[in-house]
Amino acid sequence: MPAASVLPTLPAASGNFLKDLEQIERLAVAPAMGATLLARNLNYIYERLARARFSDYDLRAVAEAAPEVMYRLFDLRVALRHRVSEFARDGYMTPEVTATLREVFRVLRYVSDMLGEIATGNTRPPPGGVRRAFTGADLSTLTNANYYRAGMPIGFRSGDIIMVRGQTHNSAAIARIGGAAASQFSHIAVVYIDDSGAHWIVESLIEDGAIIHTLSDFLEHHIVRAVLYRHHNTALASRAAKTVYDLVSESRASRGKRILYDFTMRLEGDSPNLVCA
């Protein structure tokens, strides 16, 4: 009997946003019993969120619950990402599962953004543009549970990877240039902290090639979306950051050879140029 014919019936929409979220959370942590069932559960999560209309719910109740729900959606994204290695180990990362996972991550972010708008009453940006990345007290920055639940102080580390999306047309074009799926981001940079404690960013820009400047300047540069990834091996990440910092620093010295932007955007090969990724 085909696997699709024995799949259990998915729950119907309840008309209550929190109850629907509970259904989604249960599916996200349910044991993966095969690629077919996994793809269907992921597609259900995507469809339920993508087709959700907040006007079908009590908006006042949604606004009151928004802070809690935004974190639940964020934790859901993190939990699903942690399960990718499990899915790959069991041979479930088929093209359909891979594509649907990407769509789920994308729609979870969109819904979280909409909840933030509802919770803040669609507040307009302050004069001068958007606020500095990773700042603000109204859940504009969400933090991994490993940090906020343990009460650990959060600061930048050497080797941190920051992905961003800017306000320019170039950012919009690059975010959609990938062949596999549309992205939420258009640029990536590496944090390096030197022996004196100074925080630097190493990146490759279309107009300047590979450059180094302060982390503070980078975060002030009209970023509308940002995410920070941290490798679990702190020593390895720190060595990687120093390697790329030293490489670019030498290229920017008076007798160095500038490292240009790699417009091929290919990671393989031995090109002397660098793309941001």
Secondary structure as the mmCIF struct_conf table of DSSP 4:
data_model
#
loop_
_struct_conf.conf_type_id
_struct_conf.id
_struct_conf.beg_label_comp_id
_struct_conf.beg_label_asym_id
_struct_conf.beg_label_seq_id
_struct_conf.end_label_comp_id
_struct_conf.end_label_asym_id
_struct_conf.end_label_seq_id
HELX_RH_3T_P HELX_RH_3T_P1 ALA A 3 VAL A 6
HELX_LH_PP_P HELX_LH_PP_P1 LEU A 7 ALA A 13
BEND BEND1 GLY A 15 GLY A 15
HELX_RH_AL_P HELX_RH_AL_P1 PHE A 17 VAL A 29
BEND BEND2 ALA A 30 ALA A 30
HELX_RH_AL_P HELX_RH_AL_P2 ALA A 35 ALA A 50
TURN_TY1_P TURN_TY1_P1 ARG A 51 ARG A 51
HELX_RH_3T_P HELX_RH_3T_P2 PHE A 54 ASP A 56
BEND BEND3 TYR A 57 TYR A 57
HELX_RH_AL_P HELX_RH_AL_P3 LEU A 59 ARG A 89
TURN_TY1_P TURN_TY1_P2 ASP A 90 GLY A 91
HELX_RH_AL_P HELX_RH_AL_P4 PRO A 95 THR A 120
TURN_TY1_P TURN_TY1_P3 GLY A 121 GLY A 121
BEND BEND4 ASN A 122 ASN A 122
HELX_LH_PP_P HELX_LH_PP_P2 THR A 123 PRO A 126
TURN_TY1_P TURN_TY1_P4 PRO A 127 GLY A 128
BEND BEND5 GLY A 129 VAL A 130
HELX_LH_PP_P HELX_LH_PP_P3 ARG A 131 ARG A 132
TURN_TY1_P TURN_TY1_P5 ALA A 133 PHE A 134
BEND BEND6 ALA A 137 THR A 141
HELX_RH_AL_P HELX_RH_AL_P5 ALA A 145 TYR A 148
TURN_TY1_P TURN_TY1_P6 ARG A 149 GLY A 151
TURN_TY1_P TURN_TY1_P7 SER A 158 GLY A 159
STRN STRN1 ILE A 161 GLY A 166
BEND BEND7 GLN A 167 THR A 168
HELX_RH_AL_P HELX_RH_AL_P6 HIS A 169 ALA A 175
TURN_TY1_P TURN_TY1_P8 ARG A 176 ARG A 176
BEND BEND8 GLY A 179 ALA A 180
BEND BEND9 GLN A 184 GLN A 184
STRN STRN2 HIS A 187 ILE A 193
TURN_TY1_P TURN_TY1_P9 ASP A 195 SER A 196
STRN STRN3 HIS A 199 LEU A 205
TURN_TY1_P TURN_TY1_P10 ILE A 206 ASP A 208
STRN STRN4 GLY A 209 THR A 214
HELX_RH_AL_P HELX_RH_AL_P7 LEU A 215 LEU A 219
TURN_TY1_P TURN_TY1_P11 GLU A 220 GLU A 220
BEND BEND10 HIS A 221 HIS A 221
STRN STRN5 ILE A 223 TYR A 229
BEND BEND11 HIS A 232 HIS A 232
HELX_RH_AL_P HELX_RH_AL_P8 THR A 234 SER A 251
TURN_TY1_P TURN_TY1_P12 ARG A 252 ARG A 252
BEND BEND12 ALA A 253 ALA A 253
TURN_TY1_P TURN_TY1_P13 SER A 254 ARG A 255
STRN STRN6 TYR A 261 TYR A 261
TURN_TY1_P TURN_TY1_P14 PHE A 263 THR A 264
BEND BEND13 LEU A 267 GLY A 269
BEND BEND14 PRO A 272 ASN A 273
STRN STRN7 LEU A 274 LEU A 274
#
